Amino acid sequence: MLIQKQCISDASIKIKGIVSAVMAVKHLACLKKEKEPITEFFSNIDDMPAGPAKDAVSIIQLILKSTLKFPEILIFFYDQFANMLNECKYIDGTFLSWLFMNFTQNFQECFIIDLETCDLSSIGGLEFTNQCCLNEEGEVDEPIVLNIGNLVFREPTEKVELRILPSWFRVIQLI
């Protein structure tokens, strides 16, 4: 309840709420010893079994919802959350499966484009091209790229701002 009140308050209180929430998630999702491997993936909180993992997911959802219009605070959350993930030796598999399904899906929707179906058109007379590729030719059927050019030269949307990319990417790497 206190975390919820802090997360929906003004910006200075929100930061305290994020620190509290990340610590709560750490205590709910980090395990002292390894459990059985993940056999089922959960993308929806309603499908998850009741328990600490579901509680941790609800806290993460609260933070994400309350920081939508505050990119600086969202960056702070991703950095704090990445540090927490890095410190945990074992993470609850149910929680980790939800993180994987949701964070990677949202990241792809916001930053990844498919070169086969996307037009690397110009904005304001600037032409965009694929500059760097992480995959060798033949490793993937369709090349994918980060949509940085369009994000730099267009107005940021409520969901996507380029400045959250590094912090969000770090979280994805740790998952």
C-alpha positions as CSV (number, residue, x, y, z in Angstrom):
1,M,0.0,0.0,0.0
2,L,2.8,2.4,0.9
3,I,4.6,1.6,-2.4
4,Q,1.4,2.3,-4.3
5,K,1.0,5.7,-2.7
6,Q,4.6,6.6,-3.3
7,C,4.5,5.5,-7.0
8,I,1.4,7.6,-7.8
9,S,2.7,10.7,-6.0
10,D,4.7,13.6,-7.5
11,A,8.1,13.0,-9.0
12,S,10.3,13.3,-5.9
13,I,8.1,10.8,-4.0
14,K,7.9,8.5,-7.0
15,I,11.7,8.0,-6.9
16,K,11.4,6.8,-3.2
17,G,8.6,4.5,-4.3
18,I,10.7,3.0,-7.1
19,V,13.5,2.3,-4.7
20,S,11.0,0.7,-2.2
21,A,9.3,-1.3,-5.0
22,V,12.6,-2.6,-6.5
23,M,13.6,-3.8,-3.0
24,A,10.2,-5.4,-2.5
25,V,10.5,-7.2,-5.9
26,K,14.0,-8.3,-4.9
27,H,12.7,-10.0,-1.8
28,L,9.8,-11.6,-3.6
29,A,11.6,-12.8,-6.8
30,C,15.2,-13.5,-5.7
31,L,15.7,-17.0,-4.4
32,K,18.4,-18.4,-2.1
33,K,18.8,-21.6,-4.1
34,E,18.0,-22.7,-7.6
35,K,14.6,-24.2,-8.3
36,E,13.5,-26.4,-11.2
37,P,13.9,-24.9,-14.7
38,I,11.1,-23.0,-16.2
39,T,8.6,-25.2,-18.0
40,E,5.8,-22.8,-18.7
41,F,6.0,-19.2,-19.9
42,F,3.6,-16.5,-18.7
43,S,2.8,-13.3,-20.5
44,N,-0.3,-12.4,-18.6
45,I,-0.4,-11.9,-14.9
46,D,-3.9,-13.5,-14.7
47,D,-2.4,-16.8,-15.9
48,M,0.3,-16.9,-13.2
49,P,-0.2,-19.0,-10.1
50,A,-0.7,-17.0,-6.8
51,G,2.5,-16.4,-4.9
52,P,5.5,-14.1,-4.5
53,A,6.2,-14.1,-8.3
54,K,2.7,-12.8,-9.1
55,D,3.1,-10.2,-6.3
56,A,6.4,-9.1,-7.8
57,V,4.8,-8.8,-11.3
58,S,2.0,-6.6,-9.9
59,I,4.6,-4.3,-8.4
60,I,6.5,-4.0,-11.7
61,Q,3.2,-3.3,-13.5
62,L,2.4,-0.6,-11.0
63,I,5.8,1.1,-11.5
64,L,5.5,0.9,-15.3
65,K,2.0,2.4,-15.3
66,S,3.0,5.2,-12.9
67,T,6.1,6.2,-14.9
68,L,4.6,6.4,-18.4
69,K,4.8,10.2,-18.5
70,F,8.0,10.5,-16.7
71,P,10.9,9.2,-18.8
72,E,13.6,10.2,-16.4
73,I,11.9,8.3,-13.6
74,L,11.4,5.3,-15.9
75,I,15.1,5.4,-16.7
76,F,15.9,5.4,-13.0
77,F,13.6,2.4,-12.5
78,Y,15.3,0.4,-15.3
79,D,18.7,1.2,-13.9
80,Q,17.7,0.2,-10.4
81,F,15.9,-2.9,-11.7
82,A,18.9,-3.9,-13.7
83,N,21.1,-3.6,-10.6
84,M,18.7,-5.8,-8.7
85,L,18.7,-8.4,-11.5
86,N,22.5,-8.4,-11.6
87,E,22.7,-8.9,-7.8
88,C,20.3,-11.9,-7.7
89,K,22.0,-15.2,-8.1
90,Y,18.7,-17.1,-8.6
91,I,15.4,-15.6,-9.8
92,D,12.0,-17.2,-9.5
93,G,11.3,-18.9,-12.9
94,T,7.7,-17.7,-13.1
95,F,8.7,-14.1,-12.5
96,L,11.5,-14.4,-15.0
97,S,9.3,-15.9,-17.7
98,W,6.8,-13.0,-17.3
99,L,9.7,-10.5,-17.5
100,F,11.1,-12.2,-20.6
101,M,7.8,-12.3,-22.4
102,N,6.7,-8.7,-21.6
103,F,9.9,-6.8,-21.5
104,T,11.2,-8.2,-24.8
105,Q,7.8,-7.9,-26.5
106,N,7.5,-4.2,-25.5
107,F,11.1,-3.5,-26.4
108,Q,10.5,-5.0,-29.9
109,E,7.4,-3.0,-30.4
110,C,9.1,0.3,-29.4
111,F,12.6,0.0,-30.9
112,I,12.9,-2.9,-33.4
113,I,11.9,-2.7,-37.1
114,D,12.0,-5.4,-39.7
115,L,13.9,-4.3,-42.8
116,E,11.8,-6.5,-45.0
117,T,8.6,-4.8,-44.1
118,C,9.8,-1.3,-43.1
119,D,10.5,1.6,-45.3
120,L,13.7,3.4,-44.2
121,S,12.3,6.6,-45.6
122,S,13.6,10.0,-45.1
123,I,12.6,12.6,-42.6
124,G,13.2,16.2,-43.5
125,G,15.4,15.3,-46.4
126,L,17.7,12.9,-44.4
127,E,18.0,9.4,-45.8
128,F,18.2,6.5,-43.3
129,T,20.1,3.3,-44.0
130,N,21.0,0.2,-42.1
131,Q,24.5,1.0,-40.7
132,C,25.3,-1.8,-38.3
133,C,24.1,-5.4,-38.1
134,L,24.7,-7.7,-35.2
135,N,24.0,-10.8,-37.2
136,E,26.0,-12.3,-40.0
137,E,24.3,-12.7,-43.4
138,G,22.4,-16.0,-43.3
139,E,22.0,-16.1,-39.5
140,V,18.5,-14.7,-39.6
141,D,15.8,-15.0,-42.2
142,E,14.9,-11.3,-42.1
143,P,17.3,-8.6,-40.9
144,I,16.1,-6.5,-37.9
145,V,17.4,-3.2,-36.8
146,L,17.0,-0.7,-34.0
147,N,14.8,2.2,-35.2
148,I,17.1,5.0,-33.9
149,G,17.0,7.3,-36.9
150,N,13.2,7.8,-36.8
151,L,13.3,8.2,-33.0
152,V,15.9,10.9,-33.1
153,F,14.1,13.1,-35.7
154,R,10.5,12.6,-34.7
155,E,8.6,13.8,-31.7
156,P,8.8,11.4,-28.8
157,T,5.6,9.5,-28.1
158,E,4.2,8.7,-24.7
159,K,5.6,5.2,-24.8
160,V,8.8,5.6,-26.7
161,E,11.7,8.0,-26.0
162,L,15.2,7.3,-27.3
163,R,16.8,8.1,-24.0
164,I,15.3,5.1,-22.3
165,L,16.9,2.7,-24.8
166,P,20.2,2.0,-23.0
167,S,18.6,1.4,-19.6
168,W,15.9,-0.8,-21.0
169,F,18.4,-2.7,-23.2
170,R,20.5,-3.4,-20.1
171,V,17.5,-5.0,-18.3
172,I,16.8,-7.1,-21.4
173,Q,20.4,-8.3,-21.5
174,L,20.1,-9.4,-17.9
175,I,16.9,-11.3,-18.4
